[in-house]
Amino acid sequence: MTLVLASASPRRRELLARVVDDFLIVPSRCDEPSDGPPRERVVRAASAKVRDVAERRAGVIVGADTLVIVGEEVLGKPRSRDEARRMLEGLSGREHRVVTGVCVLSTWTGVEIQAVEETAVRFRDLELEEIERYVDTGEADDKAGAYAIQGRAAAFVDRIRGDFHNVMGLPLCRLVLMLREVGVRV
């Protein structure tokens, strides 16, 4: 059975490799939705990714999309250093939610399973100087909420409630259970 990750994300590739020995990477070419409630949005995006890849590749296809929510504001990936800086300033001293939509589709059976995982993360108060140094590392680039919990931003986290791997972009416990539902044992 061919397992396919519908993502070019090195983090998702690394995470999936922790639980599965053999899989293909086929990045999705679809645009991610930017409207609607965050939980619905991430599931729609994950589903769109797997369906796009399913048009080109058969197998069990895994897709995911992650957003960071602080208060009522939804944070995607920063488009600039200034935006990354503003995001981190907004997360400083506050709790935020990391929401990931996951979709697993078996092209052989047509079964599609969707789920949403949510993790609460609280940052300690950050100094402007350390935010600047962090942004200078480039680690904030291409990350929802402008941080990588598995990197230097680990020092920003005061506490976490929920799946740590979800904050990295792929909730492994939830994913393994979803894979079992479509006949993939890991």
C-alpha positions as CSV (number, residue, x, y, z in Angstrom):
1,M,0.0,0.0,0.0
2,T,1.4,3.4,-1.0
3,L,1.3,6.1,1.6
4,V,1.6,9.7,0.2
5,L,2.2,12.9,2.1
6,A,0.5,15.8,0.2
7,S,3.0,18.4,1.5
8,A,6.4,19.9,0.8
9,S,6.8,20.8,4.5
10,P,10.1,19.4,5.9
11,R,8.4,19.4,9.4
12,R,5.5,17.2,8.3
13,R,8.0,14.9,6.4
14,E,10.1,14.6,9.6
15,L,7.0,13.9,11.7
16,L,5.5,11.3,9.4
17,A,8.9,9.6,9.3
18,R,8.7,9.1,13.1
19,V,5.7,6.7,12.6
20,V,6.0,5.4,9.1
21,D,9.1,3.9,7.4
22,D,8.1,4.3,3.8
23,F,6.1,7.1,2.1
24,L,6.1,9.3,-0.9
25,I,6.1,13.1,-1.0
26,V,3.8,14.7,-3.5
27,P,3.2,18.3,-2.7
28,S,-0.3,19.7,-3.4
29,R,-0.6,22.5,-5.9
30,C,-3.9,23.9,-4.6
31,D,-4.5,27.3,-3.0
32,E,-5.5,27.2,0.7
33,P,-8.9,28.7,1.6
34,S,-8.6,32.0,3.5
35,D,-12.2,32.4,4.6
36,G,-14.5,30.8,7.1
37,P,-14.1,29.7,10.7
38,P,-10.6,28.4,11.5
39,R,-11.6,24.8,12.3
40,E,-13.6,24.5,9.1
41,R,-10.9,26.3,7.1
42,V,-8.1,23.9,8.1
43,V,-10.2,20.8,7.3
44,R,-11.2,22.3,3.9
45,A,-7.5,23.0,3.1
46,A,-6.4,19.5,4.2
47,S,-9.1,17.9,2.1
48,A,-8.3,20.1,-0.9
49,K,-4.7,19.1,-0.7
50,V,-5.4,15.4,-0.6
51,R,-7.9,15.6,-3.4
52,D,-5.4,17.5,-5.6
53,V,-2.8,14.9,-5.0
54,A,-5.3,12.1,-5.6
55,E,-5.8,13.3,-9.1
56,R,-2.1,12.5,-9.9
57,R,-1.3,9.7,-7.5
58,A,-3.1,6.6,-6.1
59,G,-2.7,5.5,-2.5
60,V,-3.5,6.6,1.0
61,I,-2.9,10.3,0.9
62,V,-2.3,12.4,4.0
63,G,-2.8,16.2,4.1
64,A,-2.8,18.8,6.8
65,D,-3.1,22.5,7.3
66,T,-2.3,24.5,10.5
67,L,-3.4,27.9,11.8
68,V,-2.6,29.8,15.0
69,I,-5.4,31.7,16.7
70,V,-4.8,34.4,19.3
71,G,-7.9,35.9,20.6
72,E,-10.1,36.3,17.5
73,E,-7.1,36.8,15.2
74,V,-6.1,34.0,12.8
75,L,-2.3,33.9,12.1
76,G,-1.1,32.1,9.0
77,K,2.5,32.3,7.7
78,P,4.1,35.7,7.9
79,R,4.6,37.5,4.6
80,S,7.4,39.7,5.8
81,R,9.8,40.2,8.7
82,D,7.7,43.0,10.0
83,E,4.6,40.7,10.0
84,A,6.5,38.0,11.8
85,R,7.6,40.5,14.4
86,R,4.1,41.7,14.9
87,M,2.8,38.2,15.3
88,L,5.3,37.3,18.0
89,E,4.6,40.5,19.8
90,G,0.9,39.6,19.8
91,L,1.7,36.1,21.2
92,S,3.9,37.4,24.0
93,G,2.5,36.7,27.4
94,R,-0.7,35.2,26.0
95,E,-2.2,31.8,25.3
96,H,-3.0,30.9,21.8
97,R,-4.5,27.9,20.0
98,V,-2.8,25.9,17.3
99,V,-5.5,24.2,15.1
100,T,-4.6,21.6,12.5
101,G,-6.9,20.0,10.0
102,V,-5.9,16.5,8.9
103,C,-7.4,14.5,6.1
104,V,-6.6,10.9,5.0
105,L,-8.0,9.7,1.7
106,S,-7.7,6.2,0.3
107,T,-8.0,6.4,-3.5
108,W,-8.7,2.6,-3.6
109,T,-11.8,2.7,-1.4
110,G,-12.8,6.3,-1.7
111,V,-12.9,6.6,2.1
112,E,-12.0,10.1,3.3
113,I,-11.5,10.8,7.0
114,Q,-11.2,14.3,8.4
115,A,-10.3,15.6,11.9
116,V,-9.2,18.7,13.7
117,E,-6.7,18.8,16.5
118,E,-6.3,21.8,18.8
119,T,-3.5,22.6,21.2
120,A,-3.3,25.5,23.6
121,V,0.2,27.1,23.9
122,R,1.1,29.9,26.3
123,F,4.1,32.1,25.6
124,R,6.0,33.9,28.5
125,D,6.5,37.6,28.1
126,L,9.0,38.2,25.3
127,E,11.4,41.1,25.1
128,L,11.4,43.1,21.9
129,E,15.1,42.4,21.5
130,E,14.7,38.6,21.7
131,I,11.8,38.8,19.2
132,E,14.1,40.6,16.8
133,R,16.9,38.1,17.3
134,Y,14.5,35.2,16.7
135,V,13.2,36.8,13.5
136,D,16.8,37.3,12.4
137,T,17.3,33.5,12.5
138,G,14.8,32.9,9.7
139,E,13.0,30.4,11.8
140,A,9.8,32.4,11.7
141,D,9.6,32.2,7.9
142,D,7.0,29.9,6.5
143,K,5.6,29.0,9.9
144,A,2.0,29.6,11.0
145,G,2.2,32.1,13.9
146,A,5.8,32.9,12.9
147,Y,7.4,30.4,15.2
148,A,8.8,26.8,15.3
149,I,8.2,25.2,18.7
150,Q,10.7,22.5,17.9
151,G,13.4,25.2,17.4
152,R,14.6,28.2,19.3
153,A,11.0,29.3,20.0
154,A,10.8,26.4,22.5
155,A,12.3,28.9,25.0
156,F,9.2,31.1,24.5
157,V,6.7,28.4,25.7
158,D,5.6,28.7,29.2
159,R,3.1,25.8,29.0
160,I,1.3,23.6,26.5
161,R,-2.0,21.7,26.7
162,G,-2.5,19.1,24.0
163,D,-0.5,17.4,21.3
164,F,3.0,18.9,21.0
165,H,3.3,17.5,17.4
166,N,0.2,19.3,16.4
167,V,2.0,22.6,17.1
168,M,4.7,21.4,14.7
169,G,2.0,20.8,12.1
170,L,1.0,17.1,12.2
171,P,-0.8,15.6,15.2
172,L,0.8,12.1,15.2
173,C,-1.5,10.3,17.7
174,R,-4.6,11.4,15.8
175,L,-3.0,10.6,12.4
176,V,-2.1,7.0,13.4
177,L,-5.7,6.4,14.5
178,M,-7.0,7.8,11.2
179,L,-4.6,5.7,9.2
180,R,-5.8,2.6,11.0
181,E,-9.4,3.5,9.9
182,V,-8.3,3.1,6.3
183,G,-6.3,-0.1,6.9
184,V,-2.8,1.3,7.3
185,R,-1.1,-0.2,10.4
186,V,1.8,1.7,11.9
